[in-house]
Amino acid sequence: STSLALFYQARRKERLNAHFEPRPIELRSDEVLSGVTGLIGNTPLIRINSLSDALGVNILGKAEFLNPGGSVKDRVALRMIDDAETAGLLHPHTGSRIFEGTVGSTGISIATIARARGYDVTIIMPDDVAEEKVKALHALGADVERVRPASIVDKKQYVVSLLYILAKIPPQNCFRMLQNNAQLNLESTLRLIKPHLVQSPSSVVVSTSGNEENPEDLMNKPRGFFADQFENRSNHDAHYDGTGPEIWRQTNGSLNAFVSGAGTGGTVAGIGRFLKSMNEEVMVAISDPEGSGLYNKIKHGVMFDAKESEGTKRRHQVDTVVEGIGINRLTDNISLALPIVDDAFRITDAEAVAMSRYLVQHDGLFLGSSSACNLVACVKIAQKMDWKEGQTIVTILCDSGNRHYSKMIYSITNVARNDEYLEKAGIPIDSDLIPAMISSL
Ligand code: PMP
């Protein structure tokens, strides 16, 4: 009876794991979208009324927080997965695994799509990102490893090499590489890598002839797909083919500037390059948080100077308020953007916090920190340049404030306000900052 129980257990498991072949049932309506990925993209463009009215320009935000995974990164995750499937690197519903390093948004987007396509996901992220993102990843069933790196975005040899090792390098070489890499925490890395050393779903092919694959061969197969958003061209393409054309269509091609932060650089590269291809006159500007090197790279040709290294250290070695944008190394996607970027604005954490609160108070818009940075940069463009009434600046509203409760703390009343975090982080809280900025025009 034990063997019978095991038999039924195996049958149940089989049924649970079975994926159903698509059945061609006509929907009779174009209004019904297909599954969760049907919800990705085609986001509305909204006028930020408080800022636009005060400044006499149109500041428009692309409402990317409405994507099903909650951020602009859904587009990128979908394109990376689609392209990997087309290239034969991923196979839906066979248990292939996707690996990615992320500050959270991309991981959540990948995990969302992965659930729908039958992939497993391993996410490596810094341990100082907002807790909300980790909870979302766990809820989506991703394996999450939190590391204490100098930065996930800066030390390529740290997280990126770890992911590369996990996804691609044969196990027998892994150990040697790990041992030779002083930056990697061997213990946590081994814990992470272990399940994949034994078997990888994508590589475990149980032959129907009854002969299991040679274990030697098995060990030499890649254990999954490393999405590599920083270097993956699909990231740029998602925006060049999707977000950019949507913005062009939604503004009837009449926009004067486009503002975006850059984490991987995919957004600014893809949208910026598309808009420039339609009209060279569209100004492309980067909103860059404190401690990021892009502002200097664009203004002075170098990522950061000695004077700034202190700030850089601060931003990337302790908790940061602004998540998702800012970088100190040239990724492939950033490199694509640099030739078309006209200007950059350095945004302080205090400005980002003040803008987040201002938008809640005046527009009922509850946005994440990178969106707030973008909107501060929009105001600075209007301040800096000789803007004529009625000109249009477009930016990205990357994600919602609900990913940032533990850090940004929006409430404009004293009840739910949590200024402690900001005080501890040494960020001044000044509710007059944005009104003063606007009225100084
Ligand atoms: N905002 C948020 C919240 C993000 O997570 C990211 C991605 N890291 C960005 C903006 C920046 O986008 P990109 O990677 O395309 O530069």
Boltz pocket constraint, residues with backbone or C-beta under 6 A from the ligand:
constraints:
  - pocket:
      binder: B
      contacts: [[A, 71], [A, 73], [A, 103], [A, 104], [A, 105], [A, 106], [A, 261], [A, 262], [A, 263], [A, 264], [A, 265], [A, 266], [A, 267], [A, 268], [A, 323], [A, 324], [A, 325], [A, 368], [A, 370], [A, 371], [A, 398], [A, 399]]
      max_distance: 6.0
